[in-house]
Amino acid sequence: MAEPISSLHQEIMNKVYRIFHLIKSLGRGGAEVLLEEGLRFADRDHFTYGYGYFLPWKNAVVSGLEQQGGEVVCFKANHAANMILAIPRVTRFLKKWKADLVHCHLPMAGVVGRIAGQLTGTPVIYTEHNVMERYHSWTRRANVFSWKWQDWVVAVSHEVSESIKSRAGNSIPVTVVQNGVAVHSYVASPEQRKRMRVQLGIEQDAPVIGTVAVFRIQKDLLNWLKTAEIIRRRNSNVRFLLVGDGLLFNEVKAEAVRLGLKEVVHFTGLQEDVVPYLSAMDIYLNSSIFEGLPISLLEAMSMKLPVVATCVGGVPEVVVDGKTGFLVPPRDPETLAEKVSFLLSNDQLRHQFGLAGRALVEEHFSMQRMTQQLEELYLRVLEKRSLVH
């Protein structure tokens, strides 16, 4: 990890640096929420932050960034080819905004940011939010082709770091900065739990299994529903809560009807504040087939929810099997259902897992820790560039 700030040159420390984040969209996904939450813990004495994105209709966190004083610009490109064509506009903006460093997120924004960084002489850091094997082959090739035009890479989990080594090699330094969450914002209350259950039409004494997810293939919500159907056969009192939206929303909802779960699965759609919905849950169920390090899991554990999750990507770095929850192989609804049913029958273990999960997140996955590590890395890269030039 980066050297302590105190060891860096005083000249570097005495300036205010302009950091420009570049990302495909600013919708309510994991990487995007990290930008909004991270700004709350940023060191404003040493850094000013700007944000650029491409998909104009995915802008859910724009207002949150602007309310905190972040400068936001949309480069208006509706697919990958148009993002490449936007490189001249991004380059002109970086010069006008006087960016000291560009921090890119996700592959196509990484490609654009690296080329713009080359054209402007601006240092570039890139965060890899997922294992590279899961990207489309064209996207992965473009990402690897432009890999050398950056100064440093951040991996959100050790699993992602290993994926980078196998796909992109060791030519660019990689530092693991695990995702964080604003733990203090995620506190359950009995009153909120009661109100949300009334709002959703869920009985106060019914066990609720839930998740928060973007409805896409990665989350494997069809097997999530198969798991629900198995649990329902064993316990007719259980209710299920799916919070989120996405391309597969209608398909997932139709599958719930086909499985006979229409009356017991509650779809909430996209929610800006997920705390009331997490408050209504008793167990958090994650069925992903691949992950970087899911923010929603950190949020659920902050709410003291016991977790049953698939053992993919960086999930085992967060969920300690048998201590904060259970880990299960992906695409295995029978085993997922078995573990959830076991937890449903054991109040003490659920409580124990919940407390251990909150303690683990507080100690290792705070947003304050994540933001500080990133800002230390910014200074390290800026110092390296200043020595070179």
N, C-alpha and C positions, 0 to 999 in steps of 0.2 A: 504494500500500500504506500501511498504518497508519504513523504517526510512530513513531520509536524510543521505547521505554518510558521512557528517561531524560528525554524532553521532556514527559512527562505530569505532571500535578500530583502533588506529593508526598502530598497528602491521599488521592488515589486509590490510590497505590502502597502506602500504609501499612496498608490494610485487606486482609482475606481475603474474597474474593468467592465467592458460591455460584452455580455455573453448573449449570443443569439441562438435560441433553440429552433431547429428545423425538423418538422415532422409531417407525415402524410396528411393527417387530419387532427382536429381537436374535438372529436366526439368523446363520449364518455367511456373510453376503453382504459385498460390498465396503464399503458404508457402515458396517455394523455392526462389521466387523473394524477399521476406522479408529478407532472409539471405544475398543475394547479396547487396541489398540496405542498410540493417542495418549495414553492415561492413563499409560503407562509413562514418558512424557517430559514430563508436565505439571509446571508450577511449583506445587508444593504449598504453598509459602510464601505464595502470593498467591491460590490458587484451591482451592475444595472442589468436587467433582463429584458430581452425582446423575444418574440415568438412568431415563427412563420409556418403556415400550413397551406395545403393545396386543394383539398376537397371542400368547396364552400358550404355544402349542406351538412357537413359534420363539424359543428361549431359549438357543441354543448358546454365546453369549459371556457370559451372565449370570454364571456362576461365575468367569470370568476377570476381570470387572469387580469383583465382590465381593471376590475374593482380593487385589485391589490397593487395597481400601478404598473403592471406589465404592458409593454407596447406590443400589439398584435397586428400582423398583416397577413392577408390571404393572397396567394399567388394564382389562384383560380386555374386549376388544372384538374380535369375530371378523370384522367386515367394515366397510366405510367408513361406513355409516349408524350403526352402533353406536359408531364412533370419534367421530362428531359428538355423539351422545348422551352420550359420556363427558366432554364439556367441563366440566360442573359439578364432576365428581370431580377433573379435572386442575386446575381453578381452586382448589378447596379445598386440594389438595395443595401447589400452589405457595405459597399463603399460609402453610400449616403448616410447610413446609420452609424458608420465608423465602428463596426464590430471588431473587438479584439480577439474573439474566439467563437467558432461555430460548434455547437453541440448537436449532432444529428441523431435521430431516432428512427429505427426501422429501415429496411434495405433501400427502398427507392429514394427516400429523403437523404439517406447516406450517400448514394451515388451523386445526387444533385449537389449536396453540400460539399463533398470532396472536390468535385470539379470547380465549383464556385470558390472554394478555398484556395485551389491551385491558381485560379485566375486573379485572385485578389491578394494572395500572399497571407491569407488568414489561417492561423492554426485550426485544426479540425479534430474534435473528439467525437467518437461514434458509440452509442450504446446499443448493444445487441440484446434485444428483449426476448428472443426465443432461440431454440436450437435451430441451427442453420439447415439441417436436413429437411425441415418441414416447409421450407419456402418453395415456391414454384421454381422449376429448374432455370428458367430464363432470369428470374429475379435473383436467384442465388449466384448465377454466373456473372451478372452485372455487378452484384455486390462484391464478389471476390476479385473481379477484374479491376475495380477502382480501389481496392483495399489499401494499396501502397500509398495512396494520396491522402493519408491522414496521419495524425501524430500519435494518437492513443485510442485504445478501445476499452470500453467498460462492458463487462458481462454481468448480467443481473443474478446469476447463480453459478456455482461451480460446474454444474452440468452444462450450462451454456458455454462456459470457458473451455471445457473439453471439446465441445462441438466446434468451436472456433479453431482450436489447434488442429483438429482433423480435417477441417474444410478450407481454412485460410492460412494455416501455417503459423510460424512464430516471428515473422518479419516485423510486425507492429506490436508494441507492448500491450498486454492485456491485464487489466485490474478487475477483480471481482468486487463490485459494490452491490450487495444484495438490496432488493427493493425494500422500501420502508412504508410505514403507515403512521398517520397522526393518531397515535393510540388514545390520547385524551378525548378525541372526538367520538370514540366508539364505546359508549357506556349504556348498558341495558337498564331499563327501569320497569317495575311491575305495572305502573300506570300506562306507559307507552305500549307495553305488551297487550294489556287489556283492551286499550282503544283500537289498536291495529286489528286485533282479532274480531272485535265488533264490526269494524269497517269492512273486513273481508268476509264476514259471515262464518267465521270459524268458532266452534265451541271452545269455551275457556279451558276445558279439561282435555281437549284433544291433543295428542302429540303431533307436532308439526316438523316435517323434514323439508328443508329448503336449500336453495342455492341462488346466487347472483351471478349472471353470466350474459355475455354477448351470444346470441343464438347463432352459432356457426359450427362447422364440422368439428373443429378442435375440441369443443366442449362435450361432444357425444351425448347430446340430450335425449336422443332416442333410446340409448341404453339406460340413461337416467330414469326415463319413464318405465322401461322394462323392470328396473329395480323397484320402482314405486309399485308397479302392478304385483310383484312378488310379495312385497311387504304388506300390501293391502289385503292379499289373500290370507296372510297370517294374523293381521290385526285390522279389523274393519273400522276401528275408531281413528286411524291415522289420517292426517291431512298433509297435502304437499303444496309447496309454495315456490313458484318459478318467477324470479325477478329479473327482468331484462327484455331485450328486443334484439332484432337482427334479421338477416336474410332468411333464416330458417324458421322464423316465428310461426308462420301459418302451417308449415309441415309438422312442427313439433305439436302444435295445438291439435291438428287433425289426428296425430298419433295417439294423443291422450284420449280422444273420443273413441278411436278404434279399439283401444285397450280397455274401454269401459271405465275410464277414470275422470270423465267429464265433471262429475259432481264433487270430486275430492281433490282435484288439482286446480290451484288458483294461479292464474296468469296476471301479473300486475303491469306488464309493459315496462318501458324504461323509467327508472326513478332516479331523480337527482340526489335525493337523500335516502340511503338504504338503511339507515340505523333503525327506523321504526319497523321495517320488515324483518331485519335480523333479530330484533327484540321479540318478534312473534314466533321465532323458530326455537326448536329444542335440539336439533341435530343439523349440522351443515354437511351436505353431500356433494362431493365434487367428482365428476365422472370423466374428466378430460383425457384425451388420448395423447396429447403432448402439451407442454407448458414451458415457459421460461421460469418465472416465479410469480404465481398468481396473487395479485393485490387483494382480490376478493377473499382469498383464504386468510390473509393477514387480518383483514377487517373482521371476518367471522370469529377468528381466534381472539381478537381484541375484545369482542363481545362475550367472551367466555363460553363460546359454543364448542362442544365436542365435535370432532371432524371425522368423517369417513371419506377418504380420498384415494384416487388412483395414484399409483407409484410411478409418476412420470416426471421428466424434466427436473426442475428444482423443488418439486413438492416435498421430497424426503428431507430437504434442508430446512423445511418449516414444520412439517408434521412428524413428530417423533412417535413411531409406531408403539402402541401400548402405553404411551405416557400422555400425549395430547390428543390422540385419536387412533384410528386404524388405517393402515395402508393396504391397498388391494391392487392386483394387476388390472390393467385397462381392459375394457370390453368384456367384463366378467360380472354381469348383473346378479347372478346367483350369490357370488361371494360378497358383493356390495350389500345385498339385501340381508345376508346372514349377519354381517358385522353391524348393520344398522339395527336389526332386530335384537341383537345381543345388547346393544346400548339402550334400546328402548326398555328392556327388561331390568336395567340396572341403574337406578337413580343415582346411587352413590358414585358409580364410575363416571357417569356423565358429568356430575359436579366436579369430580376430581380432574378429569380431562380438561374441562373448561377453565379451571383455575390455573392448571399447568400451562395451557395454551396462552392465556393472557400474560403470564409471567415470562414465558419464552419470548413473546413479541416485544414486551417492554424492554427486555434485556438486550435483544439482538436485532430487532427489526423496526426501530423507531425512525420516523421521518427525519428527525433532527440529526440522527447519526448518518443517514444516507446523504442528506444535503451537505453536511460538513465534509464528508469524504469526497464528494464531487467537487466542492469548492477548493479543497486542498489539491485535488488533481488539476483543476484549472490553473492554479498558481504554479504548480510544478511544470506544466506544459508551457505556460507563458515564460517562466524563468528559463526553460531549456531553449526556447526560441530566441529570447533576448541574448543568451550567451552565443548562440549560433550567429546572430546578425550583429 
